[in-house]
């Protein structure tokens, strides 16, 4: 279990009468995002001042922790790089311990505009779903990644749509929200290698409801994606295998007569 610690805690003023009336924790996993975080945090604090913000510094080797200290947000610094799965699970453990109603994942690279967060919260309120995926493919404008990556996303989305019995268009989206039931499930067990895809299947197996809402996304503001060409090929091979192994592990044994 990742160690939990925090600093720079800021008092939060709550709004009432809408989706923001619930206790919401925004979790930002960050690995070497010193160049992109200042703009992201500035926008987030300006447009969503009622939400608590937790940045999980995933063993960064740049000035990520230093730039975060300039903002009234909480920071957890992991002693080594655990990957996005470990960083998100750390944030979810905080959400469980502090009884948050909703957790929202926002990537630290600037691809997820904070102004779109209310769409996730409104969709959760209106649909009653346990998890809301922000989909860049349900309409609207914005960055939709390269042709090759879109093909991969469509492939994984088709698999998950079949397995979960609900339409999923953006399976790899890291822009997502969970209610308390989903938080509790994922805080105990969060996928490490391919968390975006596997977490959807994990919640489906827990009989939780998953749905999507259209959001606008942007190109990352700085740095490079952790998935390069060779990693992308490996990703395309290993993710279906991980899904298959997940299904095998969760298959209930049949009792003989």
DODO-738599 format. One record per residue: x, y, z of N, C-alpha, C, O in turn. Coordinates in steps of 0.001 Angstrom, whole numbers, plus 500000, padded with zeros to 6 digits. Atoms other than C-alpha are relative to their C-alpha. Layout:
% DODO-738599
{{X, Y, Z}, {X, Y, Z}, {X, Y, Z}, {X, Y, Z}} ...
//
This chain:
% DODO-738599
{{500847, 498811, 500000}, {500000, 500000, 500000}, {500884, 501241, 500000}, {501784, 501331, 500835}} {{499165, 498813, 500043}, {501507, 503381, 499066}, {499903, 500807, 501285}, {498838, 500896, 501894}} {{500001, 499155, 498815}, {502525, 505617, 501942}, {499212, 501269, 499719}, {499227, 501783, 498601}} {{500829, 498809, 500164}, {500233, 508571, 502497}, {500537, 501112, 500882}, {500750, 500924, 502080}} {{499595, 498815, 499262}, {501387, 512002, 503525}, {499587, 501196, 499176}, {499402, 501056, 497967}} {{500438, 498847, 500777}, {500384, 515511, 502512}, {500527, 501274, 500627}, {500784, 501339, 501829}} {{499656, 498691, 499504}, {501411, 519117, 502785}, {499281, 501046, 499154}, {498655, 500723, 498145}} {{500648, 498897, 500708}, {500141, 522500, 501650}, {498486, 499868, 499978}, {497837, 500296, 499024}} {{501458, 500120, 499961}, {496602, 521655, 502718}, {499391, 501386, 500083}, {499863, 502236, 500837}} {{500628, 498682, 500040}, {494313, 524587, 501981}, {498552, 499899, 500424}, {497889, 498920, 500082}} {{501422, 500003, 499661}, {490928, 525454, 503475}, {499164, 500139, 498743}, {499512, 500897, 497838}} {{500832, 500012, 501193}, {488167, 524855, 500969}, {498624, 500569, 500311}, {497973, 500144, 501265}} {{501340, 499431, 499873}, {485013, 526942, 500614}, {499052, 499217, 499109}, {499330, 499025, 497925}} {{500924, 500852, 500727}, {482019, 524852, 499552}, {498860, 500793, 499402}, {498347, 501731, 500013}} {{501208, 499469, 500603}, {479275, 525785, 497136}, {498865, 499036, 500312}, {499117, 497890, 500685}} {{501151, 500844, 499714}, {475765, 524415, 497591}, {499018, 500068, 498855}, {499030, 500997, 498048}} {{501087, 499953, 500947}, {472819, 523492, 495446}, {500284, 499358, 498658}, {499413, 499380, 497789}} {{499729, 500652, 501265}, {474569, 521616, 492623}, {500994, 498861, 500228}, {501196, 498423, 501360}} {{499097, 501141, 499887}, {477088, 518856, 491873}, {501182, 500305, 500906}, {501765, 499388, 501483}} {{498843, 499651, 499195}, {479796, 520800, 493722}, {499707, 499937, 501494}, {500627, 500078, 502299}} {{500331, 500061, 498589}, {477914, 520467, 497021}, {500593, 498757, 500649}, {500768, 498725, 501867}} {{499374, 501198, 499472}, {479444, 517012, 497413}, {501485, 500250, 500223}, {502064, 501154, 499621}} {{498556, 499884, 499770}, {482985, 516585, 498725}, {500722, 499323, 498853}, {500611, 498111, 498665}} {{499342, 500483, 501211}, {485097, 516203, 495610}, {501509, 500178, 500134}, {501985, 501256, 500490}} {{498549, 499952, 499999}, {488804, 515370, 495459}, {500509, 499839, 498576}, {500235, 498827, 497930}} {{499360, 500088, 501308}, {490685, 516099, 492236}, {501394, 499405, 500202}, {502215, 499968, 500927}} {{498722, 500691, 499872}, {493619, 513681, 491929}, {500799, 500217, 498725}, {500335, 499888, 497633}} {{499142, 499728, 501152}, {496464, 514718, 489637}, {501276, 499171, 500123}, {502153, 499516, 500914}} {{498736, 500737, 500005}, {499127, 512065, 488987}, {501017, 500769, 499160}, {500704, 501209, 498053}} {{499014, 499172, 500704}, {502328, 513823, 487957}, {501380, 499349, 500041}, {501917, 499054, 501109}} {{498626, 500500, 500103}, {505629, 512462, 486729}, {500764, 500917, 499051}, {500524, 500906, 497844}} {{499209, 499044, 500780}, {508094, 515121, 485540}, {499105, 500943, 499187}, {499261, 501078, 497974}} {{500938, 499071, 500644}, {505330, 517635, 484775}, {500198, 501431, 500497}, {499236, 502195, 500580}} {{499739, 498665, 499466}, {507027, 520770, 486136}, {499610, 501103, 499028}, {499215, 502186, 499459}} {{500307, 498969, 500990}, {506431, 522655, 482876}, {498495, 500178, 499771}, {498046, 501271, 499426}} {{501433, 499924, 500298}, {502733, 521861, 482538}, {499134, 500279, 501225}, {498032, 500810, 501086}} {{500835, 499888, 498807}, {501503, 521909, 486142}, {499616, 501435, 500375}, {498470, 501650, 500772}} {{500412, 498645, 499595}, {501593, 525688, 486819}, {498751, 500496, 499283}, {497842, 501025, 499923}} {{501180, 499544, 500747}, {499105, 526476, 484042}, {498774, 499184, 500385}, {497686, 499736, 500549}} {{501122, 500859, 499636}, {496929, 523481, 484937}, {499433, 500385, 501356}, {498219, 500529, 501499}} {{500471, 499681, 498659}, {496752, 524355, 488634}, {499382, 501395, 500060}, {498408, 501613, 500780}} {{500569, 498656, 500050}, {496119, 528022, 487901}, {498574, 499962, 499464}, {497676, 500583, 500032}} {{501334, 500117, 500591}, {493153, 527144, 485691}, {499049, 499256, 500937}, {497892, 499645, 501097}} {{500842, 500819, 499130}, {491855, 524514, 488110}, {499522, 500794, 501212}, {498343, 500743, 501561}} {{500377, 499222, 498826}, {491903, 526815, 491135}, {499081, 501159, 499640}, {498278, 501598, 500463}} {{500845, 498884, 500423}, {490260, 529588, 489116}, {498582, 499555, 499667}, {497620, 500228, 500036}} {{501331, 500395, 500476}, {487373, 527622, 487616}, {499273, 499063, 500964}, {498047, 498960, 500913}} {{500639, 500940, 499060}, {486734, 525069, 490388}, {500518, 500238, 501415}, {501119, 499338, 502000}} {{499407, 499679, 498698}, {487632, 526807, 493665}, {499445, 499187, 501161}, {500045, 499151, 502235}} {{500614, 500744, 498907}, {485307, 524587, 495711}, {500505, 498564, 500107}, {500126, 497850, 501035}} {{499530, 501381, 500007}, {487123, 521338, 494885}, {501368, 499885, 500662}, {502224, 500754, 500492}} {{498699, 500279, 499409}, {489990, 519872, 496890}, {500922, 499432, 498929}, {500485, 498658, 498078}} {{499044, 500437, 501020}, {493130, 519246, 494838}, {501165, 499290, 500673}, {501778, 499814, 501604}} {{498867, 500786, 499517}, {495721, 516554, 495510}, {500882, 499630, 498820}, {500427, 498979, 497880}} {{499033, 500379, 501017}, {498834, 516218, 493359}, {500860, 498879, 500567}, {501430, 499017, 501650}} {{499144, 501107, 499597}, {500645, 512885, 493602}, {501241, 500024, 499119}, {501189, 499649, 497948}} {{498731, 499945, 500721}, {504264, 513404, 492571}, {500584, 498596, 499979}, {501036, 498080, 501001}} {{499654, 501419, 500134}, {505177, 509974, 491239}, {501507, 499809, 499786}, {501943, 499309, 498748}} {{498559, 500187, 500081}, {508905, 510003, 491943}, {500665, 500834, 498921}, {501610, 500371, 498283}} {{499446, 499157, 501064}, {509653, 512898, 489583}, {501464, 500333, 500268}, {501907, 500415, 501414}} {{498587, 499617, 499907}, {513265, 513802, 488852}, {500218, 501445, 499561}, {501356, 501915, 499539}} {{499880, 498589, 500362}, {512532, 517369, 487703}, {499511, 500856, 501173}, {499589, 500413, 502319}} {{500417, 499073, 498957}, {511135, 520339, 489669}, {498497, 499932, 500301}, {497916, 500903, 500786}} {{501442, 500138, 499788}, {507569, 518994, 489895}, {499589, 500393, 501417}, {498679, 501203, 501592}} {{500373, 499711, 498613}, {507443, 519112, 493711}, {500182, 501478, 500327}, {499393, 502049, 501081}} {{499726, 498596, 499713}, {508929, 522614, 493767}, {498914, 500917, 499447}, {498474, 501839, 500134}} {{501012, 499125, 500581}, {506397, 524164, 491402}, {498648, 499804, 500686}, {497863, 500747, 500790}} {{501265, 500248, 499308}, {503509, 522512, 493242}, {499942, 500783, 501306}, {498875, 501241, 501714}} {{499963, 499323, 498702}, {504636, 524126, 496499}, {499575, 501459, 499906}, {499299, 502086, 500928}} {{500409, 498610, 500183}, {503746, 527520, 495020}, {498487, 500168, 499961}, {497992, 501291, 499869}} {{501460, 499950, 500124}, {500040, 526643, 494924}, {499341, 499450, 501269}, {499920, 498602, 501948}} {{500720, 500475, 498813}, {497450, 526096, 497705}, {499300, 498663, 499748}, {498077, 498560, 499837}} {{500527, 501347, 500222}, {497018, 522399, 496917}, {500810, 499031, 500858}, {501875, 499369, 501375}} {{499303, 501023, 499216}, {498001, 519218, 498692}, {500956, 499225, 499109}, {500733, 499077, 497908}} {{498979, 500728, 500742}, {501042, 517227, 497670}, {500398, 498739, 500748}, {500670, 498770, 501948}} {{499399, 501237, 499515}, {502070, 513627, 498179}, {501161, 499685, 499071}, {500982, 499598, 497856}} {{498823, 500346, 500799}, {505583, 512796, 497010}, {500355, 498544, 500247}, {500748, 498175, 501353}} {{499632, 501408, 499887}, {506169, 509108, 496345}, {501513, 499868, 499894}, {502136, 500589, 499114}} {{498541, 500116, 499984}, {509748, 507952, 497025}, {500594, 499448, 498715}, {501785, 499617, 498456}} {{499533, 500528, 501278}, {509984, 506214, 493656}, {498835, 499991, 499027}, {497681, 500165, 499419}} {{501025, 499992, 501030}, {508105, 506008, 490386}, {499198, 498701, 500014}, {499737, 497633, 499726}} {{500878, 501177, 499961}, {505140, 503624, 490773}, {499195, 499844, 498720}, {498603, 498790, 498488}} {{500872, 500028, 501164}, {503431, 504467, 487501}, {498671, 500635, 500345}, {498355, 500857, 501514}} {{501258, 499285, 499784}, {500056, 506113, 487012}, {499047, 499205, 500880}, {498274, 499795, 501636}} {{500886, 500810, 499172}, {498257, 503171, 488638}, {500273, 500198, 501484}, {499346, 500387, 502271}} {{499641, 499800, 498602}, {500163, 503527, 491900}, {499693, 501407, 500476}, {499281, 501604, 501619}} {{500287, 498617, 499631}, {499770, 507304, 491868}, {498505, 500213, 500233}, {498106, 500861, 501200}} {{501450, 499846, 499834}, {496007, 507119, 491374}, {499506, 499249, 501219}, {498661, 499762, 501953}} {{500425, 500739, 498815}, {495593, 504430, 494015}, {500355, 500758, 501276}, {499588, 500746, 502239}} {{499630, 499184, 498849}, {497469, 506660, 496455}, {498939, 501072, 500259}, {498514, 501277, 501395}} {{501034, 498980, 499850}, {494957, 509429, 495796}, {498673, 499422, 500451}, {497962, 500042, 501242}} {{501265, 500631, 499617}, {492027, 507047, 496139}, {500018, 499551, 501456}, {498986, 499570, 502127}} {{499884, 500344, 498582}, {493323, 505852, 499498}, {499743, 501226, 500881}, {499128, 501119, 501942}} {{500299, 498759, 499291}, {493240, 509474, 500640}, {498498, 500275, 499958}, {497905, 500666, 500964}} {{501435, 499760, 500143}, {489696, 509784, 499295}, {499185, 499115, 500935}, {498192, 499560, 501510}} {{500700, 500910, 499088}, {488606, 506726, 501293}, {500189, 500448, 501439}, {499227, 500545, 502201}} {{499694, 499642, 498609}, {490349, 507804, 504489}, {499292, 501279, 500428}, {498914, 501421, 501591}} {{500582, 498705, 499652}, {488874, 511316, 504326}, {498542, 500133, 499547}, {497977, 501226, 499540}} {{501444, 500065, 500273}, {485379, 510248, 503222}, {499526, 500950, 498909}, {498518, 501638, 499073}} {{500459, 499211, 501133}, {485172, 512024, 499885}, {498849, 499284, 499293}, {498795, 498055, 499258}} {{501129, 500559, 500740}, {481988, 511526, 497884}, {500372, 499667, 498560}, {499872, 498696, 497992}} {{499619, 500152, 501402}, {483622, 511851, 494454}, {501495, 500267, 499871}, {502043, 501143, 500539}} {{498607, 499738, 500371}, {487158, 511610, 493085}, {500056, 500184, 498492}, {499400, 499460, 497743}} {{499848, 499715, 501426}, {488148, 513044, 489717}, {501478, 499912, 499642}, {502316, 500541, 500288}} {{498624, 500065, 500485}, {491321, 512113, 487848}, {500199, 501037, 498914}, {499431, 501105, 497955}} {{499604, 499020, 501006}, {492955, 514940, 485915}, {501495, 499806, 499764}, {502282, 499939, 500701}} {{498591, 500230, 500281}, {496262, 514208, 484182}, {500799, 501292, 500114}, {500287, 502381, 499856}} {{499171, 498834, 499749}, {499155, 516524, 484941}, {500613, 500629, 498774}, {501329, 501623, 498892}} {{499350, 499498, 501212}, {500160, 517105, 481317}, {499209, 501089, 499283}, {499632, 501562, 498228}} {{500774, 498918, 500593}, {497461, 519678, 480559}, {499002, 499575, 498943}, {498393, 500435, 498306}} {{500946, 500461, 501024}, {495326, 517489, 478265}, {498546, 500126, 500451}, {497642, 500155, 499616}} {{501365, 499974, 499482}, {492272, 517716, 480534}, {499669, 501395, 500522}, {500113, 501755, 501613}} {{500338, 498636, 499554}, {490845, 521263, 480763}, {499167, 499967, 501284}, {498127, 499309, 501311}} {{500791, 499977, 498764}, {489640, 521929, 484327}, {498572, 500483, 499794}, {497675, 500102, 500546}} {{501346, 499494, 500260}, {486646, 523752, 482850}, {499029, 498903, 499590}, {497816, 499115, 499595}} {{500851, 501127, 500388}, {485351, 520343, 481695}, {499589, 499133, 501198}, {498721, 498270, 501060}} {{500318, 500813, 498824}, {485229, 518879, 485228}, {498518, 500064, 500355}, {497939, 499025, 500672}} {{501436, 499969, 499688}, {481665, 520147, 485857}, {499162, 499065, 499131}, {498114, 498593, 499570}} {{500735, 500936, 500855}, {480536, 518004, 482914}, {500026, 498592, 500586}, {499024, 497878, 500546}} {{499903, 501323, 499381}, {481805, 514878, 484660}, {499097, 499915, 501227}, {498387, 498929, 501420}} {{500803, 500003, 498780}, {480136, 515831, 487929}, {498505, 500036, 499690}, {497710, 499358, 500341}} {{501415, 499934, 500370}, {476854, 516731, 486248}, {499524, 498672, 499427}, {498404, 498244, 499707}} {{500370, 501295, 500570}, {476848, 513453, 484305}, {499833, 498951, 501090}, {498936, 498111, 501014}} {{500132, 500945, 498891}, {477409, 511504, 487518}, {498717, 500249, 500769}, {498019, 499306, 501145}} {{501223, 499650, 499279}, {474590, 513364, 489244}, {498758, 499596, 499214}, {497811, 499052, 499782}} {{501194, 500233, 500802}, {472155, 512991, 486354}, {499793, 498537, 499640}, {498656, 498076, 499544}} {{500117, 501392, 500445}, {472934, 509395, 485348}, {499932, 498999, 501145}, {499421, 497890, 500982}} {{499937, 500940, 498891}, {473448, 507852, 488763}, {501091, 498963, 499839}, {501113, 497974, 500572}} {{498923, 500959, 500239}, {476522, 506060, 487419}, {501048, 500094, 501097}, {501193, 501121, 501760}} {{498935, 500054, 499006}, {479362, 505000, 489686}, {501316, 500526, 499442}, {502178, 500986, 500190}} {{498800, 499483, 500654}, {482024, 505972, 487164}, {499590, 500717, 498722}, {498767, 500222, 497952}} {{500239, 499238, 501223}, {481965, 508625, 484450}, {501322, 500135, 499258}, {502314, 500603, 499817}} {{498842, 499818, 500869}, {484450, 508531, 481582}, {499789, 501246, 499151}, {498736, 501416, 498535}} {{500042, 498872, 500914}, {485188, 511763, 479791}, {500457, 499549, 498626}, {501610, 499151, 498458}} {{499683, 500490, 501343}, {485081, 510877, 476094}, {500196, 501147, 499017}, {499366, 502049, 498908}} {{499723, 498995, 501036}, {486675, 512968, 473363}, {499335, 499638, 498682}, {499437, 500389, 497713}} {{500561, 500494, 501252}, {484759, 510957, 470742}, {498475, 500038, 499961}, {497871, 499471, 499050}} {{501466, 499940, 499972}, {481146, 511702, 471686}, {499451, 501315, 499463}, {498266, 501609, 499622}} {{500464, 498735, 500555}, {480976, 515057, 469971}, {500857, 501149, 500486}, {501626, 501012, 501437}} {{499221, 498833, 499629}, {482472, 518490, 470171}, {501358, 500002, 499327}, {501715, 499074, 498602}} {{498698, 499874, 500614}, {485888, 519690, 469140}, {501082, 499621, 501004}, {500792, 499045, 502053}} {{498904, 500310, 499101}, {489308, 519326, 470719}, {500934, 498971, 499398}, {500657, 498403, 498342}} {{498964, 500917, 500461}, {492375, 517149, 470332}, {499563, 498549, 500185}, {499065, 498179, 501248}} {{500434, 501396, 499935}, {491690, 513479, 469546}, {501136, 499007, 499777}, {500879, 497834, 499507}} {{498824, 500852, 500134}, {495234, 512075, 469297}, {500248, 499653, 498541}, {499508, 500079, 497654}} {{499610, 500373, 501354}, {496930, 510571, 466242}, {499096, 498900, 499463}, {498348, 498270, 500210}} {{500838, 501024, 500628}, {495271, 508229, 463770}, {500282, 498621, 500578}, {499355, 497856, 500844}} {{499638, 501307, 499462}, {497194, 505223, 465082}, {499453, 499795, 501402}, {498946, 498720, 501725}} {{500499, 500122, 498634}, {496248, 505917, 468679}, {498480, 499943, 500026}, {497898, 499240, 500852}} {{501470, 500075, 500055}, {492619, 506513, 467758}, {499546, 498595, 499629}, {498541, 498105, 500145}} {{500343, 501377, 500379}, {492567, 503083, 466109}, {500142, 499064, 501202}, {499307, 498187, 501420}} {{499812, 500821, 498808}, {493969, 501526, 469281}, {498919, 500236, 501028}, {498425, 499291, 501643}} {{501056, 499674, 499048}, {491458, 503353, 471455}, {498680, 499363, 499576}, {497945, 498828, 500406}} {{501232, 500605, 500492}, {488613, 502173, 469239}, {500002, 498486, 500208}, {498972, 497892, 500525}} {{499873, 501446, 499801}, {489914, 498596, 469463}, {499685, 499620, 501446}, {498871, 498731, 501696}} {{500233, 500303, 498588}, {490013, 498591, 473273}, {498582, 500351, 500417}, {497973, 499645, 501221}} {{501364, 499592, 499657}, {486709, 500436, 473489}, {498985, 498969, 499528}, {497995, 498704, 500211}} {{500910, 501020, 500522}, {485032, 497807, 471331}, {500013, 498756, 500882}, {498964, 498169, 501149}} {{499889, 501164, 499120}, {486345, 494996, 473547}, {499242, 500241, 501300}, {498467, 499393, 501744}} {{500645, 499708, 498724}, {485171, 496693, 476731}, {498494, 500185, 499843}, {497730, 499799, 500727}} {{501439, 499857, 500239}, {481798, 497598, 475237}, {499324, 498637, 499972}, {498227, 498464, 500504}} {{500541, 501358, 500077}, {481247, 493912, 474504}, {499984, 499331, 501367}, {498991, 498712, 501750}} {{499889, 500676, 498712}, {482443, 492692, 477892}, {499111, 500629, 501060}, {498575, 499927, 501918}} {{500752, 499302, 498963}, {480641, 495341, 479937}, {498529, 500195, 499657}, {497735, 500574, 500518}} {{501388, 499863, 500399}, {477420, 495418, 477955}, {499524, 501436, 499957}, {498327, 501694, 500080}} {{500356, 498587, 500126}, {477506, 499209, 477613}, {500956, 500661, 499026}, {502106, 500242, 498896}} {{499167, 499367, 501003}, {478823, 501531, 474954}, {501128, 500807, 500634}, {500891, 501682, 501466}} {{498826, 499263, 499561}, {482344, 502769, 475624}, {500753, 500451, 498757}, {501079, 499635, 497895}} {{499332, 499462, 501188}, {484040, 505050, 473098}, {501428, 500451, 500260}, {502205, 500612, 499319}} {{498676, 499446, 499679}, {487152, 506264, 474955}, {500591, 499254, 501185}, {500725, 499803, 502279}} {{499580, 500889, 498914}, {488514, 503364, 476991}, {501274, 500441, 500687}, {501465, 500140, 501865}} {{498725, 499615, 499413}, {491942, 504893, 477568}, {499980, 501408, 500592}, {501019, 501915, 501018}} {{500092, 498654, 499449}, {490671, 508275, 478742}, {500405, 500005, 501471}, {499903, 499209, 502265}} {{499631, 499831, 498605}, {492361, 509356, 481965}, {499197, 501080, 500683}, {499450, 501408, 501843}} {{500863, 498954, 499454}, {489729, 512038, 482488}, {498725, 499318, 500469}, {497837, 499050, 499660}} {{501085, 500831, 499500}, {487261, 510239, 484755}, {499645, 500366, 501429}, {500447, 500954, 502154}} {{500478, 499720, 498646}, {485211, 510526, 487933}, {499404, 498736, 500593}, {498806, 497927, 499883}} {{500529, 501160, 499287}, {484257, 507935, 490564}, {499199, 500466, 501206}, {499572, 501439, 501861}} {{500723, 499717, 498769}, {481627, 507992, 493299}, {500601, 499170, 501137}, {501604, 498480, 500950}} {{499401, 500644, 498829}, {482207, 506593, 496780}, {500107, 498489, 499840}, {501096, 497889, 500263}} {{499959, 501451, 500180}, {481338, 503005, 495829}, {501180, 499590, 499120}, {501885, 498631, 499432}} {{498890, 500308, 500897}, {483843, 503010, 492957}, {501339, 500302, 500659}, {502306, 499564, 500471}} {{498764, 499647, 499298}, {486476, 504747, 495088}, {500418, 498865, 500927}, {501591, 498493, 500973}} {{499683, 501058, 499045}, {486258, 502010, 497701}, {500523, 498746, 499307}, {501433, 498087, 499809}} {{499534, 501177, 500741}, {486675, 499254, 495124}, {501420, 500212, 499491}, {502286, 499357, 499680}} {{498707, 499764, 500647}, {489628, 500845, 493321}, {501105, 500330, 500994}, {502280, 500125, 500688}} {{498983, 499739, 498989}, {491407, 501941, 496504}, {500607, 498700, 500509}, {501775, 498666, 500898}} {{499507, 501299, 499546}, {491721, 498279, 497466}, {500804, 499290, 498924}, {501788, 498613, 499222}} {{499338, 500699, 501106}, {492777, 497022, 494051}, {499967, 500889, 498766}, {498915, 501079, 498156}} {{499941, 499161, 501187}, {493958, 499293, 491266}, {501029, 499428, 499045}, {502159, 499162, 499452}} {{499065, 500599, 500962}, {495559, 497925, 488082}, {501275, 500823, 499875}, {501243, 502051, 499964}} {{498712, 499317, 500078}, {499240, 498748, 487674}, {500451, 500253, 498566}, {500822, 501376, 498224}} {{499379, 499882, 501319}, {500284, 498089, 484078}, {499153, 500789, 499006}, {499674, 501664, 498315}} {{500878, 499360, 500980}, {497269, 499224, 482021}, {498747, 500486, 500722}, {497651, 499988, 500466}} {{501083, 499679, 499054}, {495088, 500994, 484583}, {498745, 500560, 499372}, {497648, 500253, 499838}} {{501196, 499378, 500557}, {492752, 502996, 482343}, {499013, 498952, 499491}, {497813, 499028, 499755}} {{500866, 501028, 500577}, {491422, 499947, 480527}, {499539, 499003, 501048}, {498351, 498691, 501136}} {{500334, 501050, 499040}, {491564, 497401, 483330}, {499092, 500491, 501114}, {498281, 499722, 501631}} {{500847, 499487, 498922}, {489929, 499672, 485901}, {498525, 499969, 499608}, {497659, 499746, 500454}} {{501385, 500071, 500469}, {486790, 499791, 483777}, {499445, 498597, 500196}, {498328, 498422, 500681}} {{500439, 501387, 499852}, {486585, 496011, 483741}, {499879, 499622, 501471}, {498981, 498870, 501848}} {{500035, 500283, 498571}, {487318, 495861, 487461}, {498694, 500490, 500625}, {498074, 499783, 501419}} {{501254, 499474, 499463}, {484350, 498082, 488260}, {498790, 499267, 499451}, {497789, 499094, 500146}} {{501098, 500792, 500571}, {482138, 496127, 485891}, {499820, 498709, 500778}, {498692, 498306, 501065}} {{500087, 501239, 499228}, {482981, 492940, 487786}, {499450, 500243, 501405}, {498926, 499326, 502037}} {{500549, 499650, 498691}, {482004, 494759, 490980}, {498531, 500436, 499895}, {497953, 500927, 500865}} {{501401, 499657, 500247}, {478534, 495352, 489440}, {499715, 501490, 500164}, {498633, 501885, 500598}} {{500188, 498556, 499966}, {479039, 499098, 489287}, {499710, 500518, 498601}, {500130, 499935, 497602}} {{500462, 499467, 501277}, {477568, 501247, 486564}, {501008, 501003, 499437}, {501502, 501873, 500154}} {{499030, 499152, 500679}, {479842, 502962, 484032}, {499322, 500682, 498823}, {498594, 500041, 498066}} {{500525, 499292, 501167}, {478873, 505638, 481532}, {500981, 501098, 499599}, {501960, 501362, 500297}} {{499111, 498983, 500555}, {480463, 508386, 479442}, {499271, 501315, 499836}, {498041, 501369, 499823}} {{500537, 498689, 500352}, {479977, 512067, 478801}, {501008, 500686, 499085}, {502214, 500515, 499261}} {{499059, 499335, 500917}, {481455, 514184, 476005}, {500793, 501096, 500698}, {500239, 501889, 501460}} {{499129, 498951, 499471}, {484416, 516364, 476965}, {500963, 500441, 498896}, {501174, 499736, 497909}} {{498966, 499492, 500898}, {486973, 518470, 475157}, {501361, 499731, 500618}, {501567, 499953, 501811}} {{498633, 500211, 499531}, {490625, 517512, 475429}, {500970, 500795, 499143}, {500644, 501216, 498034}} {{498974, 499211, 500661}, {493819, 519292, 474445}, {501253, 499161, 499797}, {501389, 498085, 500381}} {{498679, 500616, 500067}, {497313, 518333, 473342}, {500735, 500289, 501291}, {500500, 501310, 501937}} {{499213, 499753, 498809}, {499740, 517953, 476201}, {500802, 501287, 499813}, {501286, 501565, 498716}} {{499376, 498688, 500104}, {501304, 521328, 476970}, {501514, 499947, 500014}, {502163, 500886, 499554}} {{498545, 500112, 499930}, {504861, 520075, 477576}, {500374, 498536, 500159}, {499538, 497702, 500508}} {{499521, 501360, 499816}, {507000, 516946, 477654}, {499530, 499056, 498914}, {498997, 499478, 497888}} {{500359, 501024, 500964}, {506378, 513693, 475846}, {499185, 498911, 500668}, {499304, 498680, 501871}} {{500787, 501110, 499482}, {503952, 510832, 476249}, {500928, 498870, 500434}, {501997, 498658, 499862}} {{499214, 501140, 499528}, {505228, 507852, 478176}, {499907, 498811, 499062}, {500674, 497858, 499197}} {{500175, 501097, 500947}, {504029, 505603, 475340}, {500592, 500400, 498661}, {499983, 501185, 497934}} {{499348, 499740, 501280}, {506435, 505748, 472380}, {499602, 498916, 499004}, {498713, 498111, 499282}} {{500402, 500932, 501051}, {506293, 503709, 469168}, {500134, 498550, 500456}, {499197, 497763, 500320}} {{499799, 501383, 499567}, {507796, 500525, 470597}, {499055, 499652, 501137}, {498472, 498568, 501162}} {{500921, 500249, 498893}, {505780, 500867, 473798}, {498570, 499864, 499509}, {497790, 499094, 500070}} {{501366, 500066, 500527}, {502630, 501413, 471729}, {499708, 498616, 499420}, {498617, 498076, 499606}} {{500171, 501346, 500547}, {503152, 498114, 469896}, {499829, 498994, 501130}, {498955, 498128, 501082}} {{500101, 500898, 498849}, {503739, 496340, 473204}, {498661, 500165, 500700}, {498054, 499190, 501143}} {{501282, 499694, 499358}, {500665, 498058, 474642}, {498863, 499292, 499282}, {497986, 498706, 499917}} {{501065, 500616, 500794}, {498482, 496791, 471803}, {499964, 498489, 500173}, {498909, 497871, 500031}} {{499934, 501452, 499808}, {499654, 493234, 472472}, {499617, 499616, 501419}, {498868, 498663, 501635}} {{500137, 500402, 498606}, {499653, 493198, 476250}, {498642, 500344, 500619}, {498167, 499634, 501506}} {{501282, 499628, 499389}, {496395, 494988, 477020}, {498926, 498938, 499773}, {498260, 498558, 500736}} {{500980, 501082, 500157}, {494136, 492342, 475411}, {500347, 498777, 500843}, {499459, 498111, 501375}} {{499589, 501128, 499163}, {496207, 489693, 477214}, {499648, 500266, 501461}, {499180, 499370, 502163}} {{500335, 499651, 498618}, {495747, 491544, 480514}, {498495, 499893, 500239}, {498060, 499435, 501296}} {{501460, 500113, 499874}, {491990, 491747, 479894}, {499592, 498535, 500106}, {498748, 498175, 500927}} {{500316, 501432, 499989}, {491874, 488004, 479171}, {500362, 499376, 501344}, {499581, 498607, 501903}} {{499580, 500541, 498713}, {493849, 487171, 482326}, {499093, 500492, 501115}, {498813, 499762, 502066}} {{500932, 499462, 499013}, {491552, 489443, 484310}, {498714, 499197, 500017}, {498162, 498912, 501080}} {{501222, 500796, 500088}, {488571, 487484, 483062}, {500195, 498617, 500599}, {499305, 498104, 501278}} {{499729, 501317, 499447}, {490206, 484169, 483967}, {500057, 500021, 501520}, {499537, 499120, 502178}} {{499866, 499913, 498544}, {491025, 485299, 487499}, {498650, 500166, 500668}, {498455, 499710, 501795}} {{501286, 499682, 499381}, {487461, 486424, 488111}, {498892, 499020, 499638}, {497756, 499178, 500085}} {{501012, 500994, 500357}, {485659, 483441, 486589}, {499688, 499125, 501218}, {500597, 498567, 501833}} {{500390, 500797, 498850}, {483687, 481651, 489300}, {500119, 498505, 499663}, {499692, 498086, 498587}} {{499888, 501436, 500270}, {484487, 477917, 489591}, {498635, 499342, 499954}, {497744, 499670, 500737}} {{501261, 500736, 500118}, {481710, 475585, 488493}, {500019, 498790, 500906}, {500966, 498003, 500871}} {{500071, 501126, 499090}, {480609, 473085, 491134}, {499449, 498778, 499268}, {498453, 498871, 498551}} {{500472, 501234, 500653}, {480229, 469509, 489934}, {498853, 499413, 500795}, {498737, 499633, 502000}} {{501150, 500628, 499327}, {477089, 467550, 490717}, {500465, 498842, 500854}, {499648, 498185, 501500}} 
//
